[in-house]
């Protein structure tokens, strides 16, 4: 087993990484809770909910199973879960377990952060993408104006990552998760970047996948410990997300998987880095790798003005300027303020380039 630890401002919490750990879940729940609520989605429930129920040696375990997809990460679902939690009789001494990918982790974590002003929760990620979202305590739901605009910093009691669950992921989810791994590699670890570009996603070796995920978690954990509330270095983890989130909102949640949108955002951030900073980056290699691995990077014609307007609704806007994470080189991120006119021009150039290469 691999065990990491995050020193959050409120408490220290562990990250456990081990194949099959779901079968001994009770051994990793440190407190004596009066009730446990497991929140998951239909896809994950079919595969793993029975294992979780069997491994929880507790008299009062309740479950909520939601439809899969980004569309559930919204206010009505959030409210409905609170209603069910109250009907189940959850108290301040109860525990929520978020069993699933990033959508379930964000939503269940935000429920925990707000139910009776905050109760404990545990993240149990089941996707590659959730290696990133489950670590660091950012929990949220979406608003029609933008992604994750209603949320909180609220750290879990533990992150329990069963690597066996990654073996049942559909290819689209593997692609989505690898975009976040690429993000972490590009901002912090050139060796990881080179390793990822050497693989084909539809033919990945399990040990390579495990190594990539562990390295991604360590990069995320390191940045979270330095800057839990995103005042400085943690902002680098938004690399690729400025355009990525705008695309998700503009196209409609779920049209692109989160990581597919982020992959386009990463390409754009690399393109802007070359234009603004004269950075020498492997953008062509990155573009070719994304194409070879079937990322949907050729989009319908989109309004640059509308996308910039959407970017300006993002949480990272500073003094009415969009703040982008750019690269001076792989492993050397910086923050850069961008004005509307400049961004619109760069977006138009970027879309012409990727659609005509």
C-alpha positions in Angstrom: 0.0 0.0 0.0 1.1 3.6 -0.6 0.1 6.2 1.9 0.4 9.9 1.5 -0.7 12.7 3.8 -2.1 16.1 3.3 -1.5 18.8 6.0 -4.7 20.8 5.6 -5.3 23.9 7.7 -8.2 22.2 9.6 -6.7 18.7 9.9 -4.2 16.2 8.5 -5.8 13.5 6.3 -4.4 10.4 4.6 -4.5 9.2 1.0 -4.5 5.4 0.7 -3.7 3.9 -2.6 -4.0 0.1 -3.0 -5.7 -2.4 -5.3 -8.7 -4.1 -3.6 -8.8 -1.6 -0.6 -12.6 -1.3 -1.1 -13.0 -4.8 0.5 -11.6 -3.7 3.8 -13.0 -0.1 3.9 -14.0 -0.2 7.6 -10.3 -0.6 8.6 -9.7 2.9 7.2 -12.5 4.7 8.8 -10.9 6.3 11.9 -14.0 7.5 13.8 -17.1 5.8 15.2 -19.9 7.4 13.2 -23.6 6.9 14.0 -24.7 6.7 10.4 -23.0 6.4 7.0 -24.4 7.6 3.7 -22.8 6.4 0.4 -23.4 8.7 -2.6 -22.6 7.2 -6.0 -24.0 6.9 -9.5 -25.7 4.1 -11.4 -22.6 3.0 -13.4 -20.4 2.8 -10.3 -23.1 1.3 -8.2 -23.5 -1.7 -10.6 -19.8 -2.5 -10.3 -18.8 -1.6 -6.7 -21.6 -0.6 -4.4 -22.2 -4.2 -3.1 -18.5 -4.5 -2.3 -18.7 -1.2 -0.3 -21.8 -2.3 1.6 -20.2 -5.6 2.5 -17.0 -3.9 3.7 -18.8 -1.4 6.0 -19.3 -3.1 9.4 -21.9 -0.7 10.5 -25.6 -1.1 11.4 -26.9 2.1 9.7 -25.6 2.4 6.1 -27.7 4.3 3.6 -27.1 4.8 -0.1 -28.1 7.4 -2.8 -27.6 6.4 -6.4 -27.7 9.2 -9.0 -27.8 9.1 -12.8 -24.3 9.4 -14.3 -23.1 12.6 -15.9 -22.2 16.2 -15.3 -25.9 17.3 -15.4 -26.5 16.0 -11.8 -23.9 18.4 -10.4 -26.6 21.1 -9.9 -28.6 22.8 -7.2 -31.7 20.6 -7.4 -29.7 17.4 -6.9 -27.8 19.1 -4.1 -31.1 20.0 -2.4 -32.6 16.6 -3.0 -29.6 14.9 -1.3 -30.0 17.1 1.7 -33.7 16.1 1.9 -32.8 12.4 1.8 -30.0 12.8 4.4 -32.5 14.5 6.7 -35.0 11.7 6.1 -32.3 9.1 6.9 -31.7 10.9 10.1 -28.0 11.9 9.5 -26.5 14.0 12.3 -23.3 15.9 12.8 -21.8 12.6 13.9 -22.5 11.0 10.5 -20.2 10.3 7.6 -20.7 10.7 3.8 -18.7 8.5 1.4 -18.3 9.9 -2.1 -18.0 6.8 -4.3 -17.3 7.7 -7.9 -15.7 10.1 -10.3 -15.2 13.8 -10.1 -18.9 14.7 -10.4 -19.8 12.5 -7.4 -16.8 13.7 -5.4 -17.5 17.4 -6.0 -21.3 17.0 -5.3 -21.1 14.7 -2.3 -18.3 16.8 -0.8 -20.3 20.0 -1.1 -23.3 18.3 0.5 -21.0 17.2 3.4 -19.6 20.8 3.6 -23.1 22.3 4.0 -25.2 19.6 5.8 -25.8 20.9 9.3 -22.9 23.3 8.7 -20.5 20.5 7.8 -20.0 16.8 8.5 -17.2 14.4 7.7 -16.8 12.8 4.3 -14.4 10.4 2.6 -13.5 10.5 -1.1 -13.4 7.1 -2.8 -12.4 8.0 -6.4 -13.1 5.4 -9.1 -11.8 7.2 -12.2 -8.4 8.5 -13.3 -9.8 12.0 -13.5 -10.8 11.9 -9.8 -7.2 11.4 -8.7 -7.1 15.1 -9.1 -10.5 16.3 -7.9 -10.6 14.0 -4.8 -7.4 15.5 -3.4 -7.3 19.1 -2.0 -10.8 19.7 -0.6 -12.3 21.8 -3.5 -16.0 20.8 -3.6 -18.7 22.4 -5.7 -21.8 22.3 -8.0 -22.3 24.0 -11.3 -24.3 27.1 -12.1 -25.8 27.7 -15.6 -23.3 30.6 -15.8 -20.3 28.5 -15.2 -18.7 25.4 -13.8 -18.0 25.0 -10.1 -19.2 28.5 -9.3 -21.0 27.4 -6.1 -18.6 25.7 -3.7 -16.3 25.6 -0.8 -12.8 24.5 0.4 -13.7 21.5 2.6 -11.1 18.8 3.2 -12.1 15.1 3.4 -11.2 12.9 6.4 -9.4 10.5 3.9 -9.0 9.7 0.3 -9.2 6.0 -0.3 -8.2 5.0 -3.9 -8.8 1.5 -5.0 -6.7 1.2 -8.2 -8.7 -1.9 -9.3 -11.6 0.3 -10.1 -9.7 1.9 -13.0 -9.7 -1.4 -14.9 -13.4 -1.1 -15.7 -13.2 2.5 -17.1 -14.5 3.1 -20.7 -12.0 4.6 -23.1 -13.6 8.0 -23.0 -13.1 8.2 -19.2 -9.4 7.1 -19.6 -8.9 9.9 -22.1 -10.6 12.4 -19.8 -8.4 11.4 -16.9 -5.2 11.5 -18.8 -5.8 15.2 -19.7 -5.5 16.0 -16.0 -2.3 13.8 -15.7 -0.9 15.8 -18.7 -1.8 19.0 -16.9 0.2 18.0 -13.8 3.1 16.7 -15.9 3.3 19.9 -17.9 3.3 22.2 -14.8 5.6 20.2 -12.7 7.3 17.0 -14.1 8.9 16.8 -17.5 9.7 13.1 -16.9 6.0 12.3 -16.4 5.1 14.2 -19.5 7.6 12.2 -21.6 6.3 9.0 -20.1 2.7 9.8 -21.0 3.5 10.8 -24.6 5.2 7.4 -25.0 1.9 5.5 -24.5 -1.2 4.7 -26.5 -4.3 5.1 -24.2 -6.2 2.1 -25.8 -3.2 -0.1 -25.1 -1.8 1.1 -21.8 -0.1 -1.4 -19.4 -1.7 -1.5 -16.0 1.6 -0.8 -14.2 2.2 2.3 -16.3 -1.3 3.6 -15.5 -0.8 3.1 -11.7 2.6 4.8 -11.9 1.1 7.8 -13.8 -1.8 8.2 -11.3 0.5 8.0 -8.3 2.8 10.6 -9.7 -0.2 12.8 -10.5 -1.5 12.5 -6.9 1.9 13.4 -5.5 2.1 16.5 -7.7 -1.4 17.6 -6.6 -0.7 16.9 -3.0 2.5 18.9 -3.0 0.8 22.0 -4.5 -2.2 21.7 -2.1 0.1 21.6 0.9 1.9 24.7 -0.2 -1.3 26.6 -1.0 -4.5 25.1 0.2 -6.8 28.0 -0.5 -5.4 28.8 -4.0 -3.7 32.1 -3.2 -0.6 31.4 -5.3 1.0 28.1 -6.5 -2.2 26.0 -6.4 -3.5 28.2 -9.2 -1.1 26.4 -11.5 -3.4 23.4 -11.3 -5.9 25.5 -13.4 -3.6 25.1 -16.4 -5.8 24.3 -19.4 -9.0 24.9 -17.4 -9.6 28.6 -18.4 -10.8 27.6 -21.9 -11.7 24.1 -20.8 -14.4 25.2 -18.4 -15.7 27.8 -20.9 -16.1 25.1 -23.5 -18.0 22.8 -21.1 -20.4 25.6 -20.2 -20.8 26.9 -23.8 -21.3 23.6 -25.4 -23.5 22.2 -22.6 -22.3 20.1 -19.6 -21.6 16.6 -20.8 -21.1 17.4 -24.5 -17.4 17.1 -23.9 -16.0 15.1 -21.0 -14.2 17.4 -18.6 -10.8 16.1 -19.6 -11.6 16.4 -23.3 -12.4 20.1 -22.8 -9.2 20.5 -20.6 -7.1 18.9 -23.4 -8.2 21.6 -25.8 -7.6 24.2 -23.0 -4.1 22.8 -22.6 -3.3 23.2 -26.3 -4.6 26.7 -26.2 -2.5 27.6 -23.1 0.6 26.2 -24.9 -0.3 28.2 -28.0 -0.7 31.4 -25.9 2.6 30.7 -24.1 4.4 30.5 -27.4 2.8 33.8 -28.6 3.1 35.8 -25.4 6.3 34.4 -23.8 8.2 33.1 -26.9 8.2 29.8 -25.1 9.7 26.8 -26.9 7.1 24.1 -26.2 6.3 20.7 -27.8 2.9 21.9 -28.9 3.0 19.9 -32.2 3.9 16.7 -30.4 1.1 17.3 -27.9 -1.4 18.0 -30.8 -0.3 14.8 -32.6 -0.6 12.7 -29.4 -4.1 14.0 -28.7 -5.2 13.2 -32.3 -3.6 9.7 -32.2 -5.6 9.0 -29.0 -8.9 10.2 -30.4 -9.4 13.4 -28.4 -12.1 15.5 -30.0 -10.0 18.6 -30.7 -11.7 19.7 -33.9 -14.7 21.7 -32.8 -17.6 23.4 -34.5 -17.2 27.1 -35.2 -17.4 28.9 -31.9 -17.7 32.6 -31.1 -14.5 33.9 -29.5 -16.4 36.8 -28.0 -18.8 34.4 -26.3 -16.0 32.2 -25.0 -14.1 35.2 -23.6 -17.3 36.4 -21.9 -17.7 32.9 -20.4 -14.0 33.0 -19.2 -14.7 36.3 -17.5 -17.3 34.5 -15.3 -14.6 32.2 -14.1 -13.5 32.2 -10.4 -9.9 33.1 -11.4 -10.7 36.5 -12.9 -8.6 39.3 -11.4 -9.4 43.0 -11.8 -11.7 42.2 -14.7 -8.9 40.4 -16.5 -8.8 36.7 -17.3 -5.9 35.1 -15.4 -4.3 32.2 -17.4 -1.7 29.7 -16.4 1.0 29.7 -19.1 4.3 27.9 -19.4 7.8 29.4 -19.8 8.9 25.7 -20.3 7.7 22.4 -19.1 7.7 22.5 -15.3 7.8 26.3 -15.3 4.3 27.7 -15.0 3.4 31.4 -14.5 0.2 33.4 -14.1 -0.6 35.9 -16.8 -3.4 38.5 -16.9 -5.1 38.7 -20.3 -7.5 41.4 -21.6 -10.6 40.6 -23.7 -9.4 41.9 -27.1 -6.1 40.0 -26.9 -7.8 36.8 -25.8 -10.4 37.0 -28.6 -7.7 37.4 -31.2 -5.7 34.6 -29.8 -8.7 32.3 -29.8 -9.5 33.0 -33.4 -5.9 32.2 -34.4 -5.9 29.1 -32.3 -9.1 27.6 -33.7 -8.0 28.3 -37.2 -4.8 26.5 -36.6 -6.1 23.4 -34.9 -9.0 23.0 -37.4 -6.6 23.4 -40.4 -3.6 21.5 -39.4 
